[in-house]
Amino acid sequence: MESIEWQEIGYDSKAINRIGYSEGNLYVEFKNGTGYYYLNVPIEIFHRILNKECISVSEGKSSYGATLHQLVKKAGYEYKQYK
């Protein structure tokens, strides 16, 4: 696996332990132990997730998970599980 720029966010997220970015791919490791990477995601999306740009409907506050869901999952980026 290539060198990944990891950001530890588990202290501030209920579901995500850390996220990373390398060579156009977004990596997400969840607290349940699973890991996925999303292909051909622009670096701007990675930065927007780090900024928690979307509001969680259930919590009423900005959220890493809500931002990942809105900008990556709903956008239909291809993904693969690696862990």
N, C-alpha and C positions, 0 to 999 in steps of 0.2 A: 504494500500500500504506500502511496506517495506521502510526502511530508504534509501533514494536516495542521492547519492553524486552529487549535482547539480553544474554545471559550467555556470555562466551567460556569454553569448557571444553576446548578442543582440547589444552591442555597435559596434561590428566588423563584423556583418553579416546582409545581406539584408533580409533573410528569417527566420533564426533560432533565437529564443529568448534565449533558454537555452537547455543544454543537461545534462543528468545525467546517472549514472550507479549504478546498485544494483543487486547483486545475479545473474549475468550472463545476465541481461537484459539492453539494451540501451534505454534510454528515450529521446525523442526529443519533445520540445514544440516550435511551430512555431509562428511567429508574427501575423499570422491571427487567432490565438486562438486555433488551433487544437493541439492535443498531441498524439503521437504514442509511442509504445514501441516495440522493436525488440527483439525477443527471442534468447537466447543462443549465444550471441555475445561475443567473447573473450575480456577481458579487454584491450588487446593490440590495438584492433580496436578503442575503446574509446579514448585511448591516441593518436593514430594516427590522429583521428578527431581533437582533441585539438591542435595538431601540424600543422593542415591544410596541410597535405602532398600532396594533389592533386591540380592541377591548374584548375581554372575556364576557360573554353574555351571562354566564352563571355567577361570576364574581363582581362584575361591574367595574373592573379595572384593567389596565393594560396587562398583557400576558404574552409570554414567549409562545406558549402553545396555541393561543388564538391567532397570533401572527403567523406561525408556521402553517396552521390549518388554512387560513385565508389566502396567503400569498404563495404557498407551495402545493399543498394537497388539493385545494379546490381549483388551482390553476392547471392541474393535471400533469405535473412533471413526472417523468418516468422514474421509478425507484426500484431499488433492490435491497433485500435484507442481507446483511453481512454478519450479523451476530444475533 
